[in-house]
């Protein structure tokens, strides 16, 4: 199939952001004297939006709706001042995006990260990449894996879902792709493993960003 669109997840797919996410959440937890988590543990805690991150990070006895909302608010506040401390694009990502654009593929981003952060980080780390649309989490709009945002994104930029690659590193991304009628491609350099990606419907796995070229050839 000739693909005309490439929709990318952000954290764990384009950006190695786990240290800044983990350190920000740990700062919030420590302020209340709560147990912190190893940074590596956040690979399984992130991916479903900041509210879910806050809930998973809290001790079970403290996971009331009010506490989760407050911890998520504080997480956003801390993260807003430090999202670029350690975060960087994965090796080969910029070349992958350039090659896709040169091949005539329309580029877009769809993340469960807060919309403002998503846009700011794309502008900061990829100022030269001509993304047709960049979309993050918004109030009143269901997060991935609900396919609504992916379908609307494709419609807004004139792409047929079945001709779009959805590139991501978690089951949430693969389930989004399947639900939206897109081609699910999992990346092995991100936060989750091959077993999770395959189990969620990945049709292709990439070991390195340069491997995408085969699908676009």
N, CA, C and O of each residue as an XYZ file, in Angstrom:
868
protein
N       0.834     -1.195      0.000
C       0.000      0.000      0.000
C       0.872      1.249      0.000
O       1.922      1.284      0.642
N       0.436      2.253     -0.712
C       1.115      3.547     -0.713
C       0.509      4.402      0.396
O      -0.658      4.789      0.332
N       1.306      4.686      1.396
C       0.818      5.477      2.522
C       0.975      6.970      2.223
O       1.981      7.401      1.659
N      -0.032      7.744      2.610
C       0.009      9.180      2.367
C       0.104      9.992      3.647
O       0.319     11.203      3.598
N      -0.057      9.332      4.802
C       0.005     10.041      6.073
C       0.795      9.285      7.123
O       0.789      8.055      7.152
N       1.475     10.028      7.987
C       2.201      9.456      9.125
C       1.795     10.235     10.366
O       2.175     11.394     10.535
N       1.016      9.590     11.236
C       0.582     10.205     12.487
C       1.406      9.604     13.616
O       1.404      8.390     13.815
N       2.103     10.450     14.348
C       3.052      9.995     15.365
C       2.582     10.326     16.768
O       2.073     11.416     17.027
N       2.757      9.380     17.661
C       2.690      9.664     19.092
C       3.907     10.529     19.441
O       4.831     10.646     18.637
N       3.912     11.135     20.636
C       5.019     12.015     21.014
C       5.984     11.349     21.998
O       7.102     10.991     21.627
N       5.552     11.182     23.257
C       6.434     10.614     24.280
C       6.709      9.139     24.001
O       5.783      8.347     23.826
N       7.981      8.782     23.962
C       8.347      7.389     23.717
C       8.389      7.019     22.250
O       8.791      5.909     21.900
N       7.978      7.936     21.389
C       7.989      7.695     19.947
C       8.915      8.686     19.247
O       9.875      8.290     18.586
N       8.621      9.967     19.399
C       9.501     11.009     18.859
C      10.506     11.484     19.902
O      11.663     11.754     19.581
N      10.060     11.586     21.152
C      10.900     12.154     22.211
C      11.143     11.169     23.344
O      10.230     10.480     23.799
N      12.397     11.117     23.789
C      12.747     10.372     24.997
C      12.552     11.320     26.176
O      13.463     12.062     26.544
N      11.377     11.289     26.752
C      10.966     12.269     27.761
C      10.761     11.677     29.148
O      10.274     12.357     30.051
N      11.133     10.408     29.317
C      10.771      9.706     30.543
C      11.404     10.321     31.785
O      10.774     10.337     32.842
N      12.630     10.827     31.689
C      13.294     11.381     32.864
C      12.584     12.638     33.361
O      12.386     12.800     34.565
N      12.202     13.527     32.447
C      11.512     14.747     32.864
C      10.116     14.450     33.400
O       9.674     15.079     34.362
N       9.423     13.504     32.788
C       8.110     13.113     33.297
C       8.230     12.515     34.698
O       7.495     12.888     35.613
N       9.166     11.583     34.848
C       9.328     10.913     36.134
C       9.797     11.855     37.234
O       9.276     11.814     38.348
N      10.759     12.689     36.939
C      11.272     13.613     37.954
C      10.210     14.639     38.352
O      10.141     15.044     39.512
N       9.392     15.053     37.402
C       8.325     16.001     37.722
C       7.290     15.365     38.645
O       6.881     15.979     39.631
N       6.865     14.149     38.337
C       5.889     13.468     39.186
C       6.482     13.166     40.550
O       5.795     13.284     41.564
N       7.733     12.784     40.587
C       8.388     12.516     41.873
C       8.488     13.775     42.730
O       8.384     13.697     43.954
N       8.687     14.920     42.108
C       8.725     16.188     42.840
C       7.391     16.453     43.526
O       7.349     16.896     44.674
N       6.312     16.179     42.817
C       4.970     16.373     43.370
C       4.733     15.400     44.526
O       4.216     15.792     45.573
N       5.102     14.157     44.340
C       4.920     13.155     45.396
C       5.738     13.500     46.633
O       5.239     13.427     47.756
N       6.990     13.876     46.425
C       7.882     14.171     47.542
C       7.388     15.362     48.359
O       7.593     15.409     49.572
N       6.737     16.325     47.703
C       6.234     17.508     48.406
C       5.194     17.134     49.461
O       5.009     17.862     50.437
N       4.515     16.002     49.268
C       3.538     15.521     50.240
C       4.080     14.375     51.092
O       3.335     13.739     51.838
N       5.377     14.119     50.974
C       5.982     13.040     51.737
C       5.581     11.659     51.284
O       5.644     10.704     52.058
N       5.168     11.541     50.029
C       4.724     10.255     49.482
C       5.875      9.534     48.794
O       6.829     10.174     48.353
N       5.796      8.211     48.699
C       6.875      7.447     48.066
C       7.070      7.847     46.606
O       6.103      8.025     45.866
N       8.315      7.983     46.208
C       8.653      8.254     44.822
C       8.922      6.934     44.100
O       9.095      5.892     44.732
N       8.955      6.995     42.787
C       9.172      5.806     41.966
C      10.492      5.922     41.213
O      10.909      7.028     40.872
N      11.159      4.790     40.948
C      12.330      4.838     40.064
C      11.910      5.381     38.699
O      10.797      5.129     38.239
N      12.794      6.114     38.069
C      12.458      6.685     36.755
C      12.049      5.585     35.778
O      11.147      5.782     34.964
N      12.701      4.441     35.856
C      12.360      3.344     34.937
C      10.922      2.879     35.106
O      10.318      2.394     34.149
N      10.358      3.017     36.313
C       8.979      2.587     36.558
C       7.977      3.431     35.791
O       6.875      2.971     35.494
N       8.347      4.652     35.471
C       7.425      5.541     34.766
C       7.182      5.105     33.328
O       6.258      5.605     32.686
N       7.980      4.196     32.817
C       7.729      3.668     31.477
C       6.365      2.974     31.408
O       5.743      2.924     30.346
N       5.905      2.440     32.544
C       4.603      1.779     32.598
C       3.519      2.668     33.181
O       2.338      2.333     33.090
N       3.890      3.790     33.774
C       2.909      4.673     34.401
C       2.376      5.738     33.451
O       1.251      6.210     33.614
N       3.180      6.119     32.459
C       2.768      7.179     31.532
C       2.050      6.590     30.324
O       2.034      5.376     30.122
N       1.457      7.475     29.524
C       0.883      7.055     28.246
C      -0.609      7.266     28.110
O      -1.146      7.236     27.003
N      -1.299      7.484     29.254
C      -2.753      7.618     29.206
C      -3.234      8.972     29.715
O      -4.381      9.104     30.143
N      -2.366      9.973     29.672
C      -2.750     11.293     30.138
C      -2.295     11.553     31.562
O      -1.964     10.623     32.298
N      -2.278     12.822     31.948
C      -1.704     13.214     33.235
C      -2.559     12.758     34.416
O      -2.017     12.449     35.477
N      -3.881     12.708     34.255
C      -4.717     12.238     35.359
C      -4.426     10.777     35.679
O      -4.328     10.397     36.846
N      -4.290      9.964     34.639
C      -3.987      8.551     34.867
C      -2.589      8.384     35.443
O      -2.366      7.508     36.278
N      -1.647      9.209     35.010
C      -0.303      9.173     35.583
C      -0.355      9.480     37.073
O       0.272      8.788     37.875
N      -1.102     10.517     37.443
C      -1.226     10.876     38.855
C      -1.864      9.742     39.651
O      -1.402      9.409     40.742
N      -2.910      9.158     39.111
C      -3.592      8.063     39.811
C      -2.668      6.867     40.018
O      -2.600      6.315     41.117
N      -1.967      6.470     38.978
C      -1.082      5.313     39.083
C       0.098      5.571     40.019
O       0.618      4.645     40.641
N       0.517      6.838     40.114
C       1.679      7.174     40.932
C       1.353      7.225     42.419
O       2.238      7.040     43.255
N       0.102      7.472     42.750
C      -0.312      7.574     44.148
C      -0.453      6.200     44.800
O      -0.772      5.226     44.119
N      -0.221      6.110     46.110
C      -0.563      4.874     46.829
C      -2.053      4.592     46.675
O      -2.851      5.529     46.673
N      -2.446      3.330     46.547
C      -3.865      2.995     46.317
C      -4.826      3.654     47.294
O      -5.929      4.032     46.900
N      -4.443      3.801     48.545
C      -5.347      4.349     49.557
C      -5.647      5.840     49.326
O      -6.591      6.379     49.904
N      -4.855      6.492     48.492
C      -5.016      7.928     48.268
C      -5.609      8.274     46.911
O      -5.647      9.445     46.534
N      -6.068      7.279     46.178
C      -6.526      7.515     44.811
C      -7.982      7.967     44.720
O      -8.758      7.434     43.926
N      -8.340      8.943     45.530
C      -9.683      9.516     45.435
C      -9.719     10.475     44.248
O      -8.682     11.004     43.847
N     -10.904     10.702     43.685
C     -10.986     11.634     42.541
C     -10.401     13.006     42.849
O      -9.708     13.586     42.012
N     -10.673     13.530     44.042
C     -10.160     14.845     44.391
C      -8.648     14.882     44.474
O      -8.019     15.836     44.016
N      -8.057     13.838     45.061
C      -6.602     13.774     45.194
C      -5.948     13.620     43.831
O      -4.923     14.243     43.553
N      -6.535     12.798     42.990
C      -5.986     12.598     41.644
C      -6.017     13.913     40.861
O      -5.044     14.263     40.192
N      -7.121     14.628     40.944
C      -7.242     15.908     40.237
C      -6.197     16.908     40.729
O      -5.572     17.601     39.926
N      -6.009     16.981     42.039
C      -5.048     17.922     42.596
C      -3.612     17.550     42.221
O      -2.816     18.425     41.880
N      -3.281     16.270     42.282
C      -1.921     15.840     41.932
C      -1.652     16.047     40.445
O      -0.533     16.380     40.056
N      -2.663     15.852     39.621
C      -2.505     16.097     38.182
C      -2.269     17.584     37.924
O      -1.445     17.949     37.086
N      -2.995     18.441     38.647
C      -2.803     19.887     38.492
C      -1.377     20.277     38.878
O      -0.738     21.064     38.179
N      -0.885     19.740     39.969
C       0.458     20.073     40.422
C       1.514     19.484     39.496
O       2.570     20.083     39.292
N       1.233     18.321     38.941
C       2.153     17.722     37.974
C       2.298     18.628     36.749
O       3.410     18.859     36.276
N       1.190     19.134     36.243
C       1.242     20.048     35.093
C       2.072     21.284     35.429
O       2.861     21.758     34.611
N       1.885     21.792     36.629
C       2.594     22.996     37.053
C       4.100     22.763     37.110
O       4.874     23.568     36.592
N       4.515     21.670     37.735
C       5.945     21.358     37.836
C       6.526     21.069     36.459
O       7.598     21.566     36.113
N       5.827     20.278     35.688
C       6.325     19.854     34.376
C       6.461     21.037     33.420
O       7.337     21.037     32.555
N       5.609     22.032     33.570
C       5.661     23.191     32.683
C       6.988     23.929     32.780
O       7.389     24.616     31.841
N       7.671     23.788     33.915
C       8.943     24.471     34.100
C      10.168     23.618     33.861
O      11.296     24.092     34.002
N       9.950     22.326     33.491
C      11.130     21.491     33.353
C      11.013     20.416     32.257
O      11.754     19.433     32.281
N      10.100     20.592     31.310
C       9.925     19.529     30.328
C      11.091     19.385     29.357
O      11.183     18.385     28.644
N      11.982     20.373     29.322
C      13.099     20.283     28.385
C      14.451     20.050     29.025
O      15.480     20.235     28.375
N      14.473     19.645     30.295
C      15.758     19.455     30.986
C      16.537     18.283     30.393
O      17.691     18.437     29.994
N      15.909     17.124     30.337
C      16.567     15.921     29.815
C      16.001     15.457     28.476
O      16.658     14.705     27.757
N      14.807     15.891     28.139
C      14.105     15.380     26.955
C      14.833     15.742     25.660
O      15.275     16.874     25.466
N      14.940     14.752     24.789
C      15.556     14.944     23.481
C      14.880     14.009     22.468
O      14.310     12.989     22.858
N      14.941     14.346     21.177
C      14.471     13.403     20.163
C      15.339     12.144     20.177
O      16.546     12.212     20.410
N      14.716     11.009     19.928
C      15.489      9.777     19.789
C      16.410      9.880     18.574
O      16.113     10.577     17.604
N      17.515      9.183     18.653
C      18.465      9.160     17.541
C      17.771      8.671     16.267
O      17.135      7.617     16.264
N      17.896      9.433     15.206
C      17.338      9.037     13.912
C      15.945      9.565     13.640
O      15.448      9.429     12.522
N      15.299     10.166     14.631
C      13.922     10.640     14.439
C      13.852     11.788     13.440
O      12.993     11.792     12.558
N      14.734     12.746     13.570
C      14.685     13.889     12.660
C      14.916     13.457     11.216
O      14.277     13.974     10.300
N      15.825     12.514     11.015
C      16.079     11.990      9.669
C      14.854     11.221      9.159
O      14.501     11.322      7.984
N      14.213     10.457     10.040
C      13.017      9.707      9.652
C      11.913     10.646      9.174
O      11.275     10.393      8.153
N      11.691     11.722      9.911
C      10.648     12.674      9.544
C      10.984     13.388      8.238
O      10.106     13.624      7.408
N      12.247     13.727      8.062
C      12.667     14.390      6.826
C      12.465     13.476      5.622
O      12.003     13.923      4.572
N      12.806     12.208      5.771
C      12.642     11.261      4.671
C      11.168     11.066      4.326
O      10.799     10.989      3.154
N      10.334     10.989      5.361
C       8.899     10.820      5.123
C       8.336     12.029      4.377
O       7.544     11.884      3.446
N       8.748     13.206      4.793
C       8.274     14.423      4.115
C       8.744     14.463      2.668
O       7.983     14.825      1.771
N       9.988     14.093      2.448
C      10.529     14.077      1.089
C       9.811     13.064      0.205
O       9.744     13.223     -1.014
N       9.272     12.014      0.840
C       8.529     10.997      0.092
C       7.088     11.425     -0.182
O       6.312     10.668     -0.766
N       6.734     12.631      0.236
C       5.400     13.141     -0.025
C       4.367     12.754      1.009
O       3.167     12.889      0.767
N       4.811     12.276      2.156
C       3.902     11.846      3.218
C       3.548     13.038      4.112
O       4.426     13.802      4.512
N       2.269     13.188      4.418
C       1.810     14.238      5.322
C       2.082     13.828      6.760
O       1.759     12.708      7.155
N       2.674     14.724      7.551
C       3.078     14.422      8.920
C       2.141     15.070      9.929
O       1.674     16.191      9.727
N       1.867     14.348     11.028
C       1.029     14.882     12.100
C       1.419     14.221     13.419
O       2.091     13.190     13.438
N       0.991     14.828     14.507
C       1.255     14.309     15.850
C      -0.064     14.229     16.610
O      -0.876     15.154     16.566
N      -0.269     13.106     17.311
C      -1.427     12.942     18.191
C      -0.948     12.336     19.497
O      -0.451     11.210     19.520
N      -1.097     13.082     20.588
C      -0.565     12.666     21.885
C      -1.625     12.755     22.971
O      -2.588     13.513     22.857
N      -1.433     11.966     24.032
C      -2.251     12.106     25.228
C      -1.644     13.113     26.201
O      -2.193     13.340     27.279
N      -0.527     13.711     25.832
C       0.040     14.805     26.618
C      -0.851     16.032     26.443
O      -1.465     16.217     25.392
N      -0.917     16.863     27.473
C      -1.714     18.093     27.404
C      -1.394     18.848     26.113
O      -0.235     18.957     25.712
N      -2.440     19.365     25.475
C      -2.296     19.973     24.151
C      -1.246     21.092     24.125
O      -0.445     21.160     23.193
N      -1.241     21.969     25.139
C      -0.271     23.067     25.150
C       1.160     22.540     25.198
O       2.030     23.033     24.479
N       1.406     21.534     26.049
C       2.741     20.950     26.138
C       3.130     20.305     24.812
O       4.258     20.453     24.344
N       2.188     19.596     24.221
C       2.457     18.913     22.950
C       2.898     19.911     21.885
O       3.897     19.690     21.200
N       2.170     20.985     21.749
C       2.493     21.994     20.736
C       3.821     22.693     21.042
O       4.633     22.921     20.146
N       4.029     23.030     22.319
C       5.264     23.715     22.696
C       6.484     22.835     22.446
O       7.516     23.316     21.978
N       6.365     21.553     22.758
C       7.507     20.657     22.606
C       7.817     20.377     21.144
O       8.982     20.277     20.759
N       6.779     20.251     20.333
C       7.018     20.068     18.897
C       7.690     21.301     18.312
O       8.624     21.184     17.519
N       7.221     22.476     18.697
C       7.830     23.718     18.201
C       9.284     23.845     18.639
O      10.124     24.342     17.890
N       9.574     23.394     19.851
C      10.922     23.512     20.400
C      11.886     22.502     19.783
O      12.992     22.861     19.379
N      11.468     21.248     19.712
C      12.384     20.192     19.279
C      12.387     19.952     17.769
O      13.363     19.435     17.225
N      11.300     20.325     17.095
C      11.205     20.060     15.650
C      10.769     21.313     14.901
O       9.767     21.277     14.186
N      11.494     22.418     15.045
C      11.049     23.680     14.426
C      11.026     23.646     12.899
O      10.304     24.420     12.271
N      11.804     22.766     12.311
C      11.886     22.715     10.850
C      10.974     21.662     10.220
O      10.883     21.574      8.995
N      10.300     20.865     11.048
C       9.467     19.786     10.502
C       8.072     20.327     10.172
O       7.420     20.906     11.040
N       7.610     20.147      8.940
C       6.321     20.716      8.518
C       5.128     19.838      8.899
O       4.455     19.294      8.024
N       4.867     19.699     10.189
C       3.702     18.934     10.622
C       2.429     19.654     10.168
O       2.274     20.858     10.373
N       1.533     18.901      9.555
C       0.272     19.480      9.103
C      -0.647     19.783     10.276
O      -1.449     20.715     10.221
N      -0.527     18.995     11.331
C      -1.346     19.226     12.520
C      -0.674     18.578     13.723
O      -0.071     17.510     13.611
N      -0.783     19.234     14.877
C      -0.247     18.732     16.143
C      -1.364     18.816     17.164
O      -1.888     19.898     17.428
N      -1.732     17.672     17.745
C      -2.887     17.603     18.636
C      -2.511     16.877     19.923
O      -1.939     15.787     19.894
N      -2.844     17.499     21.046
C      -2.664     16.863     22.345
C      -3.997     16.707     23.051
O      -5.057     16.938     22.469
N      -3.929     16.310     24.321
C      -5.143     16.072     25.096
C      -5.875     17.380     25.378
O      -5.267     18.382     25.756
N      -7.192     17.351     25.188
C      -8.033     18.523     25.421
C      -9.240     18.126     26.264
O      -9.738     17.004     26.170
N      -9.701     19.064     27.090
C     -10.880     18.810     27.898
C     -12.091     18.571     27.001
O     -12.305     19.273     26.013
N     -12.867     17.572     27.369
C     -14.074     17.273     26.612
C     -13.858     16.371     25.420
O     -14.817     15.977     24.755
N     -12.604     16.035     25.139
C     -12.286     15.138     24.022
C     -11.630     13.884     24.596
O     -10.643     13.998     25.323
N     -12.148     12.692     24.293
C     -11.567     11.476     24.870
C     -10.134     11.247     24.399
O      -9.801     11.462     23.233
N      -9.299     10.806     25.335
C      -7.908     10.479     25.007
C      -7.833      9.207     24.178
O      -8.788      8.432     24.129
N      -6.699      8.994     23.530
C      -6.408      7.683     22.965
C      -6.528      6.658     24.103
O      -6.176      6.991     25.235
N      -7.000      5.449     23.864
C      -7.199      4.776     22.578
C      -8.539      5.033     21.885
O      -8.803      4.457     20.830
N      -9.383      5.884     22.459
C     -10.577      6.259     21.705
C     -10.127      6.814     20.352
O      -9.280      7.706     20.314
N     -10.669      6.312     19.250
C     -10.160      6.710     17.923
C     -10.673      8.056     17.430
O     -10.293      8.497     16.346
N     -11.524      8.713     18.201
C     -12.174      9.935     17.726
C     -11.175     10.994     17.268
O     -11.332     11.574     16.193
N     -10.144     11.250     18.086
C      -9.177     12.300     17.738
C      -8.379     11.937     16.497
O      -8.096     12.797     15.663
N      -8.015     10.667     16.373
C      -7.254     10.227     15.204
C      -8.083     10.371     13.936
O      -7.582     10.820     12.904
N      -9.339      9.992     14.017
C     -10.210     10.096     12.849
C     -10.439     11.550     12.456
O     -10.427     11.887     11.273
N     -10.650     12.413     13.453
C     -10.870     13.832     13.161
C      -9.615     14.473     12.588
O      -9.689     15.286     11.666
N      -8.459     14.102     13.140
C      -7.198     14.641     12.631
C      -7.033     14.307     11.157
O      -6.716     15.176     10.346
N      -7.250     13.043     10.817
C      -7.124     12.623      9.415
C      -8.096     13.396      8.524
O      -7.737     13.851      7.438
N      -9.325     13.533      9.002
C     -10.329     14.260      8.224
C      -9.918     15.714      8.020
O     -10.056     16.258      6.925
N      -9.413     16.335      9.078
C      -9.063     17.760      9.016
C      -7.947     18.050      8.014
O      -7.908     19.125      7.415
N      -7.038     17.084      7.836
C      -5.929     17.334      6.914
C      -6.068     16.557      5.599
O      -5.124     16.439      4.819
N      -7.274     16.035      5.385
C      -7.594     15.447      4.101
C      -6.955     14.101      3.821
O      -6.603     13.802      2.680
N      -6.801     13.279      4.868
C      -6.201     11.959      4.691
C      -7.233     10.855      4.868
O      -8.134     10.966      5.700
N      -7.099      9.796      4.088
C      -7.925      8.612      4.274
C      -7.294      7.760      5.367
O      -6.111      7.431      5.271
N      -8.050      7.388      6.414
C      -7.471      6.640      7.533
C      -6.696      5.403      7.118
O      -5.633      5.116      7.669
N      -7.220      4.677      6.153
C      -6.565      3.430      5.744
C      -5.221      3.666      5.056
O      -4.446      2.728      4.868
N      -4.945      4.910      4.681
C      -3.660      5.230      4.066
C      -2.712      5.945      5.030
O      -1.708      6.531      4.626
N      -3.067      5.879      6.331
C      -2.239      6.512      7.357
C      -1.515      5.463      8.194
O      -2.119      4.489      8.643
N      -0.237      5.669      8.394
C       0.514      4.917      9.394
C       0.321      5.627     10.727
O       0.476      6.844     10.820
N      -0.018      4.857     11.760
C      -0.045      5.418     13.108
C       1.144      4.838     13.854
O       1.208      3.630     14.087
N       2.086      5.694     14.230
C       3.357      5.273     14.813
C       3.351      5.542     16.309
O       3.152      6.677     16.742
N       3.570      4.491     17.100
C       3.559      4.678     18.552
C       4.300      3.596     19.291
O       4.748      2.612     18.701
N       4.428      3.787     20.606
C       5.250      2.879     21.414
C       4.462      2.111     22.460
O       5.059      1.363     23.234
N       3.127      2.269     22.515
C       2.344      1.584     23.536
C       1.104      0.931     22.936
O       0.741      1.177     21.786
N       0.467      0.091     23.750
C      -0.777     -0.538     23.298
C      -1.852      0.503     23.036
O      -2.715      0.306     22.180
N      -1.805      1.611     23.765
C      -2.763      2.692     23.541
C      -2.689      3.176     22.094
O      -3.718      3.406     21.459
N      -1.479      3.328     21.580
C      -1.307      3.784     20.202
C      -1.779      2.746     19.195
O      -2.423      3.085     18.202
N      -1.458      1.483     19.451
C      -1.874      0.437     18.526
C      -3.393      0.294     18.513
O      -3.996      0.114     17.455
N      -4.005      0.374     19.688
C      -5.462      0.271     19.766
C      -6.134      1.469     19.099
O      -7.196      1.333     18.491
N      -5.516      2.632     19.215
C      -6.035      3.826     18.529
C      -6.016      3.612     17.025
O      -6.997      3.890     16.336
N      -4.892      3.115     16.520
C      -4.752      2.876     15.085
C      -5.788      1.884     14.581
O      -6.437      2.117     13.561
N      -5.940      0.786     15.291
C      -6.905     -0.236     14.890
C      -8.314      0.340     14.884
O      -9.071      0.135     13.936
N      -8.665      1.068     15.953
C     -10.001      1.636     16.053
C     -10.290      2.680     14.996
O     -11.432      2.843     14.567
N      -9.246      3.392     14.574
C      -9.417      4.456     13.581
C      -9.288      3.941     12.150
O      -9.472      4.706     11.204
N      -8.976      2.660     11.978
C      -8.818      2.106     10.635
C      -7.502      2.461      9.990
O      -7.398      2.500      8.764
N      -6.479      2.725     10.815
C      -5.150      3.080     10.311
C      -4.196      1.891     10.420
O      -4.545      0.854     10.983
N      -2.994      2.051      9.877
C      -2.005      0.975      9.872
C      -1.124      1.127     11.121
O      -0.339      2.070     11.212
N      -1.254      0.185     12.096
C      -0.537      0.331     13.364
C       0.913     -0.143     13.276
O       1.182     -1.298     12.945
N       1.838      0.762     13.575
C       3.269      0.452     13.557
C       3.848      0.769     14.938
O       3.765      1.901     15.414
N       4.430     -0.242     15.569
C       5.008     -0.066     16.891
C       6.504      0.181     16.834
O       7.201     -0.365     15.978
N       6.992      1.004     17.746
C       8.429      1.288     17.810
C       9.023      0.613     19.042
O       8.421      0.611     20.116
N      10.202      0.046     18.871
C      10.836     -0.714     19.941
C      11.847      0.101     20.733
O      12.488     -0.420     21.647
N      11.994      1.383     20.388
C      12.927      2.239     21.144
C      12.205      3.007     22.249
O      12.840      3.766     22.981
N      10.896      2.825     22.384
C      10.111      3.625     23.315
C       9.940      3.022     24.692
O      10.843      2.371     25.217
N       8.753      3.246     25.281
C       8.526      2.917     26.682
C       8.031      1.493     26.927
O       8.118      0.997     28.050
N       7.516      0.835     25.901
C       6.933     -0.499     26.107
C       7.619     -1.530     25.208
O       8.488     -1.183     24.409
N       7.226     -2.789     25.342
C       7.973     -3.852     24.667
C       7.197     -4.485     23.515
O       6.031     -4.175     23.272
N       7.884     -5.377     22.822
C       7.342     -6.049     21.639
C       6.062     -6.814     21.956
O       5.112     -6.801     21.173
N       6.041     -7.483     23.114
C       4.871     -8.289     23.485
C       3.624     -7.424     23.584
O       2.568     -7.790     23.068
N       3.744     -6.289     24.239
C       2.590     -5.397     24.379
C       2.119     -4.877     23.026
O       0.920     -4.849     22.748
N       3.058     -4.472     22.196
C       2.703     -3.900     20.897
C       2.026     -4.933     19.997
O       0.999     -4.649     19.380
N       2.599     -6.114     19.928
C       2.001     -7.164     19.110
C       0.625     -7.553     19.630
O      -0.302     -7.773     18.851
N       0.498     -7.637     20.949
C      -0.777     -8.020     21.547
C      -1.879     -7.013     21.303
O      -3.061     -7.353     21.354
N      -1.497     -5.774     21.038
C      -2.484     -4.714     20.816
C      -2.777     -4.476     19.338
O      -3.549     -3.582     18.992
N      -2.158     -5.281     18.462
C      -2.527     -5.194     17.049
C      -1.514     -4.609     16.104
O      -1.847     -4.308     14.958
N      -0.259     -4.434     16.559
C       0.760     -3.885     15.658
C       0.919     -4.778     14.425
O       0.999     -6.001     14.538
N       0.964     -4.153     13.255
C       1.182     -4.906     12.020
C       2.634     -4.874     11.579
O       3.048     -5.648     10.717
N       3.397     -3.981     12.171
C       4.825     -3.903     11.886
C       5.520     -3.309     13.104
O       4.974     -2.428     13.769
N       6.723     -3.793     13.394
C       7.532     -3.253     14.477
C       8.819     -2.689     13.900
O       9.421     -3.291     13.011
N       9.241     -1.543     14.398
C      10.473     -0.921     13.946
C      11.503     -0.942     15.071
O      11.213     -0.543     16.199
N      12.709     -1.411     14.753
C      13.788     -1.419     15.739
C      14.525     -0.083     15.770
O      15.130      0.279     16.779
N      14.469      0.642     14.664
C      15.167      1.934     14.554
C      14.347      2.831     13.630
O      13.696      2.330     12.713
N      14.363      4.145     13.850
C      13.591      5.040     12.978
C      13.873      4.871     11.493
O      12.975      5.077     10.676
N      15.065      4.509     11.130
C      15.400      4.341      9.712
C      14.613      3.205      9.062
O      14.494      3.152      7.838
N      14.073      2.290      9.882
C      13.314      1.148      9.343
C      11.996      1.574      8.710
O      11.405      0.815      7.942
N      11.530      2.779      9.022
C      10.278      3.241      8.449
C      10.362      3.383      6.927
O       9.354      3.271      6.230
N      11.553      3.626      6.428
C      11.741      3.849      4.989
C      11.206      2.691      4.156
O      10.722      2.904      3.045
N      11.287      1.457      4.683
C      10.785      0.298      3.945
C       9.288      0.399      3.686
O       8.813      0.011      2.619
N       8.548      0.916      4.655
C       7.102      1.040      4.501
C       6.721      2.143      3.526
O       5.663      2.103      2.898
N       7.601      3.124      3.412
C       7.306      4.278      2.561
C       7.839      4.130      1.151
O       7.539      4.949      0.282
N       8.629      3.093      0.916
C       9.266      2.922     -0.391
C       8.196      2.663     -1.463
O       8.526      2.492     -2.636
